[in-house]
Each structure stands twice: as structure tokens, then as C-alpha cells.
């Protein structure tokens, strides 16, 4: 089962995150084979971290909750909240398989949050710009709760365009970059 996990930083937690850097990396190293995508999000300045995205393939919702809530930054209070949802890997690949590579162009996390009738079930036309794409689902996989995408785009408006306007209660756009040990 695939899961989308977005840890959002607690304001003022940058020093704590810096102190826990190696613990975070070591924790994620333990999930290297399960990771589909990962990476930090940033404020508009492009420098200040605002969160951390992890898309993982785990056996069940209990394993996903353990992954999300045992993470060292979460345990230490660096994160203010966690969005954890089942996810379906519509592209069928990892971010490391993205033909555009790790660099070049702007990268964004696009979160469309909603409920009811599912939206954007089909892959958008600009597939070559999608790093990861899929629906956010309830734990049992039956209810659609939104769509999450990692996208290479010229700007936030172009990134937002991968989702259909008016079909979501809210659409969030976050600067994002490929994660992993440097």
C-alpha cells in the first residue's frame, strides 16, 4: 500500500531540525527501499524549510502511522502536524525514475484537498513534467480525499494547472526539491 506523508514544520523549529538532521537521515535510510519520493518544502524565500514530503510503500495503515509518528523530528516536536493518507502511484515509478532528473527547473508539491466525487483521476496532459502523481485516499482506499502531485513547472501557477480548478475545496502549492542524502 502506498502512502503520502507530509510533515509540516512548526514555526521556529529550524534549529531543532538542524540538530536532528543525522537522526532524520538515519531514520529514512531504514526506509530506502520503500520510498517512492521524498524531499523538503520551502517558504517563498526558497531557503526556509516548511515541511517534509515522503511517499512510501508500506504493508498497511498501521505501518504508515508508525513511519510518520516515529520520525525523529516529529517525536522532538519540530512538526506542527502531519497529513497522512493512502495514495495511489498513478505514474508507477519513483522520483528517481523521473526522466527530468534531480535538477533543472522549479519543483513544487501540489495538494488538492477535497471530498466526494473524485477529480483528476487521469494523468494530466503534461505527464513529462510530473515527478509523482496520485489520489489521496481514506485508510481503506475507498474514499477520495484529494490529489497530490510533485511537479516540475516554470512557476506556482503552472504547477497549480495540473489540477482542475473548482474541483477542490483547497489547493496548496509549496516549493519542493528532491530529497535524500547529499
Secondary structure, DSSP 8 states (H G I E B T S, - for coil): -EEEEEEEE-TT-HHHHHHTHHHHHHHHHTTTTTEEEEEEEE-TTSSSEEEEEEEEE-SSHHHHHHHHHHSHHHHHT-EEEEEEEEE--TT-S-GGG-TT-SSSSEEEEEEEE--SS----S--S-GGGEEEEEEEE-TTS-SEEEEEEEEEESSHHHHHTTS-TTSSSEEEEEEE---S--
